[in-house]
Amino acid sequence: MPHTHPETELHNPQSTKPPLDPHLKALENEAIHIFREVAAEFERPVMLYSIGKDSSVLLHLARKAFYPGRVPFPLLHVDTGWKFREMIAFRDEMVEKYDLDLVVHTNARGAAENVTPFTHGSALYTDIMKTEALRQALDAGQYDAAFGGARRDEEASRAKERIYSFRTPDHRWDPRNQRPELWNVYNGMIRKGESVRAFPLSNWTEVDIWRYIQAEEIPIVPLYFAKKRPIVERDGMMILAEDPRLELLPGEAKREEVIRFRTLGCFPLTGAIRSNATTLDDIISELETATVSERQGRAIDRDQAGSMEKKKREGYF
Amino acid sequence: MTAPAIATAALDETAVAHPLQETARVARDSRPLRLITCGSVDDGKSTLIGRLLWDTKAVKEDQAASLQRDSKGKQNDLGLPDFALLLDGLQAEREQGITIDVAYRYFSTDKRSFIVADTPGHEQYTRNMATGASTADLAVLLVDARVGLLEQTRRHATIATLMGIKQFVLAVNKIDLTDYDRSRFEQISHEFKELALSLGVRQVTAIPVSALKGENVVYDGRASMPWYEGPTLIEVLELATTRSAQTVGFRLPVQRVSRPGESFRGYQGTVAGGSVKPGDSVVILPSGMVANVTKIVTFDLVRNAAVAGDAITLVLDRQVDVSRGDLIAAIDSQPMTGLAFDAQLVALQAEGIQPGKRYWLKSGSRRQRVQVQPISQLDLKSGKWNHADELPMNAIGKVHLSFDEQAVFDAYEQNRTTGAFILIDPDTNNTVAGGMITAKRAAIGGIHTEDSRVILSLPADLADQLMATEIFAGRREEAEVRRVTAAKAIEIIDTIDE
């Protein structure tokens, strides 16, 4: 994927990229403001990097915010061990290309006990390999602020989350007792052990993310684009069937379909959609006529009522 | 409502099915409009926002399905899901059936995108309304057509005005339940326009609405109310203006200093007012040092100008001492600097605002110590300011701010960024107030500091008595008494208490 180099742009005001439309520009400005504010106010910030499209936008904004300096904090990837292979390859490519500091954490206890989405169910698996793993990683790094790519339009409980979202020393979120957040004046005062999750993309919608990726030519994992891939149907979802650890259950069969992914998580829990969208234009026009939300493909949102709020209270991003 | 079965069935067809809408490629030509919705519990506020999201197709099928599932038996007579459930995302709220916090919602039309702050109507959550209003360009106030304006309406309009909102829409909801009574609508909108005028708001649009039936929200309600020829709610929102911070001179609160190498030193921040271009002379406040802008750096290119809202890196022509919290401003249009300011604030926490307590004040990127002296509290019922020594939660008050170090502000009326601040309680680290600067306190006031000494301007006899008291006997070094006539003293005190 082509990418423009800031160094040449700096000396080339006749950039070929058309200026951002005012809507995306306003969102970009807000996100950059948040990045700079957190980087200045906290001692040990970190950026949660999930390798998905929102993370790609987040990373791009971080690079913009601190230009001409480098991104002044590490990226943290909580690796469950069950991510799509293409995601891991993409991650390593980005780190190399943009000279980033990357911290990868896997819950060693969970891995040792062989906690998998197949054996433990999506709820318990997510709790151990994502939520608990994230807490471990944040504690280990003594991070006092963590950037995340969450958007308020994703899910009902996120609609009320602050841009600086306060966490207790055990990483809990108390939705009833959030700090008021007025104007763009953020309160970053915390005690030792407490932390803040900062969400620069709070006011973005899914369409905004895609338009911005297109306008800024941001690299993303190829799984977002339609291609003929092996799949297996399970629990009403089409799961990518390329990892040898995926064992077919009785009655299941592998087949090839032209599919893509709207969101990327752990491959056994992420459903593909049938799609012919092979370009960003295709994706955007597909999105504009879409009748289901992006999280529809996520098993973890549905495993119990109010499930995302519950996960968030416990420290899930 | 007991609509005949056949009518209900007919409505089912049109209303439940997802509105068919041309999904033309969105060509946005303007910034997103931020709005706040306010109304009492029963005005149907959540239904209105739900209707906006539904009719602009911001709700997807799976969300609608879970909405249908969650609504269970609570569907209304039209067979529509309970729109309130779209918004009341937190379980606590679902259980209590009320909205307890600010929720942000997003929708767009082919003309513009919108960010809605949905805030609770309950009085005890004034603080949330202030939060939502702080960033809003426009306020939608809801009233029930059968009930008309409430004390609550005045309260919300007042708070919205104080927070700087200058465009109001009055949605006279449930108009269907008055049989689309035109005179009722006109009476309510007339009353509201009077109220708005008394608050100094001139941009008011009143719209008769049925949020439940979707009349005059996104689609027009001409079939039911041919007498109404005005715009729908969405049309007003599409045409509303976003706030502009370009009325005052250039302002850049410095968030951080970028020094990636020996050769580069830039000041990073978001332009909070006016515009800037290379060659402009600027002053760094509070130090007062002067420099010229040489470059405006962004990731994409070196720009020849930046305007309010732009996140930039500014390079100056000389080595000056600039650090986080400083304000870079146009040399010919400077903000106010001083140790004492007047402000209005909203108390946000249970402990209220205590007189004389020292708080952290954060404005822009600057955080400094401040002492807050409450002067008066707004009676939202009457609109009068009553004397107050402390401010309880949800109170709106006038206060005096005293700083140890130079503070830099614009009046909030002139600049919603450099005129705004929050107060942080150093004991709890919680945000306890949101405030707006009204003016710098004149240095010729009755009490002020000069070289760290307090100057008391008092009538001669009172001054003598005071200096004889125990309190002052031991603190002569700290205070100086200036003897003035009684008339002069009254004049000075009047200016303090204004």
Interface residues (C-beta under 8 A of the other chain):
Chain A: P6 E9 L10 H11 N12 P13 S15 K17 D21 P22 H23 K25 A26 L27 E28 N29 I32 H33 R36 E37 A39 A40 R63 K64 A65 F66 Y67 P68 G69 R70 R152 D153 E155 A156 S157 R158 A159 K160 P175 R176 Q178 R179 P180 E181 L182 W183 N184 V185 N187 M189 I190 R191 S202 N203 T205 V207 S285 E288 T289 A290 T291 V292 S293 R295 Q296 A305 G306 E309
Chain B: H18 T23 R25 V26 R28 D29 S30 R31 P32 K60 E61 D62 Q63 L86 L87 D88 G89 L90 Q91 A92 R94 I100 D101 V102 A103 Y104 R105 Y106 S108 S113 I115 R127 N128 A130 T131 S134 T135 Q255 R256 S258 R259 P260 F264 G266 Q268 G269 T270 V297 T298 F299 D300 L301 V302 R303 N304 G309 D310 A311 T313 R324 L348 W360 K362 S363 G364 S365 R416 T417 A420 F421 I422 I424 N429 N430 T431 G434
